[in-house]
Amino acid sequence: MRFLPLLLLLFLQTGCASLYFRAVAEPPEVPRYTLADWPYGEYWTGIVFNGKKIGYTHFTLIPAGNEEFEVLSEAVLSFHFMTYAKEVALRSRDLINHDLTIKEFSYEYNMDGNRMLLRGRATEGRLEVQITAGREPEIVTVPLDGPIYPTSVIGLYPLLQGLEIGRRYSFFVYDGETLTVDRVEQVILAYEESDLFSGQAYKLKTRLHGQVVHSWLDRRGLPLLEMSLGGIFIAGLESEDQAKQYLADAVLNKEESFLEFSLIKVDKAIEAPREMRSMDVFLSGIDNILVLPSDSWQECVPEGEGVRCRIGGLGQKREPALVNPRHLLSTPVIPSANAKIMGMAGRIVGGTNEPRGQIELLMRWLADNIAKKPVDVFSALDVLETRKAECQGHSYLFAAFARSLGIPTKIVNGLVYSEDYGGFLYHTWVESLVDGEWLVLDPILGQLEADATHIKIIEGEELADLAPLVNLIGRIRMEVFLPLSSE
């Protein structure tokens, strides 16, 4: 549960769950412990995604004196995506009070060689957090209306309060991965045994950021098994040696399990997709997860058991778009007020003051200076520093440059057709507001006018904005209607 927001790749098919879990009589005594007499000090889990071993987690609880405790958490993942080795390491230290509330914390996140550090402490009515990404620290104050907990203790909370079928818990956590405060909701559903673990356990349902994790905790609170969105992603209790073996196996396993899971195949190949100016598609599997946006770029309407969208070239006359202050905001992900960002943007555009001309110069600079590599980043500063990134990083840096020049720009997340893989993959691009019109641009493809295979699903640059995508990955089905025109 600790790292759910960053993974965005969890899946649990409840239709098969009844085959493996059987209800048994609940023990008469409700398990409940204080941190002073907690029944375990650490545990390890191995992580499997889509049947492939990809990493491990490690959790440690240590008394720190004065009714305070240290919670140390670690997750290490290693897998392949588009033939490239990907490495993710997340390490955290939380100093907590006897009731699990935050006192202070330090978190370190590493993705493909890029690092983000968070240090913070709880004071009266607020969290003070220092965020360091791209070597530039930023101080953020988060107001609090009540008790706040770290995400590392989500699995501890029910045992502290009492494991009993039917009990419900609700509390707020600070999530360093999404840089947000959000509500956790938990309910203890059943007491079960299973072919997937030894002994008997309480089944716990936890919801955070709109995502659901099912966990099975034994009477000591140890997580025997965790699954989310339905069983593609599994964390199971292991010994240290067993858990670390998952990582060793992951290094040797070069299968594209992530790509296979996220690719949306279509029955007809799209010729010359980068030249497409309009497209008509039908998408199913979305259900009530979210409503696809309709705007000057695309028009989506419900049809039968799915939604039909016309993309690009709509020729619709709409009221001029208004400036939203959010699209000019400097954020940890898009630090447009940073001196390095502002200075570089100014040098790139020189004396050009007209926004369209500035956009052309920014796109040209990115094409010439930022390598197209499947490297994940935390912010635009990472890209400026390393000069390499995937589509999201290119979009982050373009947006930071554009906002620093006063051009409102938003990050767009959705699908785009890949000729290499013969289907649609998840992708990130941008929209910039010029003369009351949103220009749809794709920095990594160098498109000043994005092609019509770009299907917008959601807007937003923060990880929390992307949480709804988790429920879509592996579920969407698509039909592309022909004939298609590239004119």
Residue pairs with C-beta under 8 A, 6 or more apart in sequence:
1 151
1 154
1 155
1 206
1 208
1 213
1 215
1 226
2 57
2 59
2 73
2 75
2 90
2 92
2 151
2 152
2 154
2 155
3 57
3 75
3 90
3 177
4 10
4 208
4 209
4 211
4 213
4 228
5 175
5 177
5 178
5 208
5 209
5 211
5 463
5 464
5 467
6 88
6 90
6 109
6 177
6 463
7 233
8 466
8 467
8 469
8 470
8 473
9 49
9 232
9 233
9 258
9 261
9 262
9 470
9 473
10 211
10 213
10 227
10 228
10 229
10 230
10 232
10 233
10 470
11 228
11 229
11 230
11 231
11 232
11 233
11 261
11 473
11 474
12 212
12 214
12 227
12 228
12 229
12 230
12 231
12 232
12 233
13 230
13 231
14 230
16 231
17 231
20 194
20 195
20 196
21 190
21 192
21 193
21 194
21 196
21 203
22 192
22 193
22 194
23 190
23 191
23 192
24 191
24 192
24 193
24 200
25 191
26 164
26 165
26 191
27 191
27 219
30 162
30 163
30 164
31 159
31 162
31 163
31 202
31 219
31 220
31 221
32 159
32 160
32 161
32 162
32 163
33 39
33 159
33 160
33 221
34 98
34 160
35 61
35 63
35 69
35 96
35 98
35 100
35 160
36 63
36 67
36 98
38 61
38 221
39 220
39 221
40 61
40 220
40 221
40 222
41 60
41 61
41 62
42 58
42 59
42 60
42 61
43 58
43 59
43 222
43 223
43 237
44 56
44 57
44 58
44 59
44 237
44 238
44 239
44 240
44 242
44 243
44 244
45 56
45 57
45 223
45 226
45 235
45 236
45 237
45 238
45 243
46 53
46 55
46 56
46 235
46 236
46 238
46 242
46 243
46 245
46 246
47 53
47 54
47 55
47 56
47 57
47 75
47 77
47 233
47 234
47 235
47 246
48 54
48 233
48 234
48 235
48 236
48 246
49 79
49 232
49 233
49 257
49 258
49 261
50 232
50 233
50 257
50 258
50 260
50 261
51 257
52 79
52 250
52 253
52 255
52 257
53 245
53 246
53 247
53 249
53 250
53 253
54 77
54 78
54 79
54 246
54 247
54 250
54 257
55 75
55 76
55 77
55 78
55 79
55 88
55 246
55 247
55 250
56 75
56 76
56 238
56 243
56 244
56 246
56 247
57 73
57 74
57 75
57 76
57 235
57 243
58 72
58 73
58 74
58 75
58 240
58 243
59 71
59 72
59 73
59 74
59 152
60 70
60 71
60 72
60 73
61 69
61 70
61 71
61 156
62 69
62 70
62 71
62 72
63 69
63 70
64 70
64 95
67 97
67 98
68 95
68 96
68 97
68 98
68 103
69 95
69 96
69 98
70 93
70 94
70 95
70 96
71 92
71 93
71 94
71 96
71 150
71 152
71 153
72 91
72 92
72 93
73 90
73 91
73 92
73 94
73 152
74 89
74 90
74 91
74 92
75 88
75 89
75 90
76 88
76 89
76 90
76 247
77 86
77 87
77 88
77 89
77 250
78 85
78 86
78 87
78 88
78 247
78 250
78 251
79 85
79 86
79 250
79 253
79 257
79 258
80 86
80 253
80 254
80 255
80 256
80 258
81 256
81 258
81 259
81 374
82 256
82 259
82 374
83 254
83 256
84 373
84 374
85 251
86 112
86 374
86 376
87 110
87 111
87 112
87 113
88 110
88 111
88 112
88 376
89 108
89 109
89 110
90 107
90 108
90 109
90 110
90 177
91 107
91 108
92 105
92 106
92 107
92 108
92 150
92 152
92 176
93 105
93 106
93 107
94 102
94 104
94 105
94 150
94 152
94 153
95 102
95 103
95 104
95 105
96 102
96 103
96 149
96 150
96 153
97 103
99 147
99 160
100 149
100 153
100 156
100 157
100 160
101 122
101 147
101 148
101 149
102 120
102 121
102 122
102 127
102 148
102 149
102 150
102 174
103 121
103 122
104 119
104 120
104 121
104 122
105 118
105 119
105 120
105 121
105 150
105 174
105 176
106 117
106 118
106 119
106 120
107 117
107 118
107 119
107 176
108 115
108 116
108 117
108 118
109 115
109 116
109 117
109 118
109 176
109 177
109 378
111 376
111 377
111 378
112 374
112 375
112 376
112 377
113 375
113 386
114 133
114 375
114 376
114 377
114 378
114 382
114 386
115 133
115 378
116 131
116 132
116 133
116 378
116 379
117 130
117 131
117 132
117 133
118 129
118 130
118 131
118 132
118 176
118 179
119 129
119 130
120 127
120 128
120 129
120 130
120 174
121 127
121 128
122 144
122 148
125 143
125 144
126 141
126 142
126 143
126 144
127 141
127 142
127 144
127 148
127 174
127 181
128 139
128 140
128 141
128 142
129 139
129 140
129 141
129 142
129 179
130 137
130 138
130 139
130 140
131 137
131 138
131 139
131 140
131 179
131 332
132 138
133 332
133 378
133 379
133 381
133 382
134 335
134 378
134 379
134 380
134 381
134 382
134 384
134 385
135 381
135 385
136 335
136 338
136 340
136 381
138 332
138 335
140 179
140 332
142 174
142 181
144 172
144 181
146 172
147 171
147 172
148 172
148 173
148 174
148 181
149 157
149 171
149 172
149 173
149 174
149 184
150 173
150 174
151 173
151 174
151 175
151 176
151 177
151 208
154 173
154 184
154 186
154 206
154 208
155 215
155 217
155 221
155 223
156 221
157 169
157 171
157 184
157 186
158 167
158 169
158 186
158 188
158 202
158 204
158 217
158 221
159 217
159 220
159 221
161 167
161 169
163 188
163 202
163 217
163 219
163 221
164 188
165 188
165 189
165 190
165 191
165 202
166 187
166 188
167 187
167 188
168 185
168 186
168 187
168 188
169 184
169 185
169 186
169 187
170 183
170 184
170 185
170 186
171 183
171 184
172 181
172 182
172 183
172 184
173 181
173 182
173 184
173 208
174 180
174 181
175 181
175 182
175 208
175 209
175 464
177 463
178 209
178 462
178 463
178 464
178 467
179 332
179 462
179 463
179 464
180 462
180 464
182 208
182 209
182 464
183 208
184 206
184 207
184 208
185 206
185 207
185 208
186 204
186 205
186 206
186 207
187 204
187 205
188 202
188 203
188 204
189 203
189 204
189 205
190 202
190 203
191 200
191 201
191 202
191 203
192 200
192 201
192 202
192 203
192 216
193 199
193 200
193 201
194 201
194 216
194 225
196 225
196 236
197 216
197 224
197 225
197 236
197 237
198 224
199 218
199 224
200 218
200 219
201 216
201 217
201 218
201 224
201 225
202 216
202 217
202 218
202 219
203 214
203 215
203 216
204 214
204 215
204 216
204 217
205 212
205 213
205 214
206 212
206 213
206 214
206 215
209 464
209 467
210 467
210 468
210 470
210 471
211 228
211 229
211 467
211 470
211 471
212 228
212 229
213 226
213 227
213 228
214 226
214 227
214 228
215 223
215 225
215 226
216 223
216 224
216 225
216 226
217 223
217 224
218 224
222 237
223 235
223 237
224 236
224 237
225 234
225 235
225 236
225 237
226 234
226 235
226 236
227 233
227 234
227 235
229 470
229 471
229 474
232 261
232 474
238 246
259 421
259 425
261 473
261 474
262 425
262 426
262 473
262 474
263 421
263 423
263 424
263 425
264 415
264 423
264 424
264 425
264 476
264 477
264 478
265 422
265 423
266 417
266 422
266 423
266 424
266 478
266 479
266 480
267 479
268 480
268 482
269 422
270 276
270 417
270 419
270 453
270 480
270 484
271 484
271 486
272 486
273 417
273 419
273 451
273 453
274 445
274 447
274 451
275 451
275 486
276 312
276 417
276 451
276 452
276 453
276 484
276 485
276 486
277 312
277 313
277 451
277 452
277 485
277 486
277 487
278 310
278 311
278 312
278 313
278 314
278 452
278 484
278 485
279 310
279 311
279 312
279 452
279 453
279 480
279 484
280 308
280 309
280 310
280 311
280 480
280 481
281 308
281 309
281 311
281 455
281 478
281 479
281 480
281 481
282 303
282 306
282 307
282 308
282 309
282 478
282 479
282 481
283 292
283 306
283 307
283 308
283 309
283 455
283 476
283 477
283 478
284 305
284 306
284 307
284 476
284 477
284 478
285 306
285 472
285 475
285 476
285 477
286 292
286 306
286 307
286 472
286 475
286 476
289 468
289 471
289 472
290 457
290 458
290 468
290 471
290 472
291 300
292 298
292 300
292 307
292 309
292 455
292 456
292 457
293 300
293 456
293 457
293 458
293 459
294 300
294 301
295 318
295 438
295 456
296 314
296 316
296 318
296 321
296 437
296 438
297 311
297 312
297 314
297 431
297 438
297 440
297 454
297 456
298 309
298 310
298 311
298 312
298 314
298 455
298 456
299 309
299 310
299 314
299 316
300 307
300 308
300 309
300 310
301 307
301 308
301 309
306 477
309 455
311 452
311 453
311 454
311 455
312 440
312 450
312 451
312 452
312 454
313 452
320 435
320 436
320 437
321 433
321 436
321 437
321 438
323 408
323 433
324 408
326 410
327 403
327 408
327 409
327 410
327 433
328 336
328 403
328 406
328 408
329 336
329 403
330 336
330 337
330 338
330 403
331 461
331 462
332 378
332 379
333 378
333 379
333 380
333 396
333 461
333 462
334 379
334 380
334 396
334 399
334 400
334 403
334 411
334 461
335 341
335 379
335 380
335 381
335 400
336 342
336 380
336 399
336 400
336 401
336 402
336 403
336 404
337 404
338 381
338 400
340 381
340 384
341 380
341 381
341 384
341 400
341 401
341 404
342 404
344 384
344 401
345 362
345 400
345 401
345 402
345 404
345 405
346 404
346 405
348 361
348 362
348 365
348 401
349 357
349 358
349 361
349 362
349 405
350 361
352 358
352 361
355 405
355 407
355 432
355 434
355 435
356 434
356 439
358 402
358 405
358 407
359 402
359 407
359 432
359 434
359 439
359 441
359 448
360 448
362 398
362 401
362 402
363 398
363 441
363 443
363 446
363 448
366 394
366 397
366 398
366 443
366 446
367 446
369 387
370 383
370 387
370 388
370 389
370 393
370 394
370 397
371 387
371 388
371 389
372 388
372 389
372 390
372 394
372 444
373 388
373 389
373 390
374 390
375 386
375 388
375 389
375 390
375 393
376 390
376 392
376 393
377 383
377 386
377 389
377 392
377 393
377 396
379 396
380 393
380 396
380 397
380 399
380 400
382 389
382 393
383 389
383 393
383 394
383 396
383 397
384 397
389 396
389 397
390 444
391 427
391 428
391 429
391 442
391 443
391 444
392 411
392 428
394 443
394 444
395 411
395 412
395 428
395 429
395 430
395 443
395 444
396 411
396 461
397 443
398 409
398 430
398 441
398 443
399 409
399 410
399 411
399 430
399 461
402 408
402 409
402 430
402 432
403 409
407 432
407 433
407 434
408 432
408 433
409 430
409 431
409 432
409 433
410 430
410 431
410 459
410 460
410 461
411 428
411 430
411 459
411 460
411 461
412 428
412 429
412 430
412 431
412 440
412 454
412 456
412 458
412 459
413 426
413 427
413 428
413 456
413 457
413 458
413 459
413 460
413 465
413 466
413 469
414 426
414 427
414 429
414 454
414 455
414 456
414 457
414 458
415 424
415 425
415 426
415 427
415 453
415 454
415 455
415 457
415 476
416 424
416 425
416 427
416 429
416 442
416 451
416 453
416 454
416 455
417 423
417 424
417 453
418 424
418 425
424 453
424 455
424 478
426 469
426 473
427 454
429 440
429 441
429 442
429 443
429 444
429 445
429 450
429 454
430 441
430 442
430 443
431 438
431 439
431 440
431 441
432 438
432 439
432 441
433 439
439 448
439 449
440 449
440 450
440 454
441 447
441 448
441 449
441 450
442 450
442 451
442 454
445 451
457 469
457 472
458 465
458 466
458 468
458 469
459 465
460 466
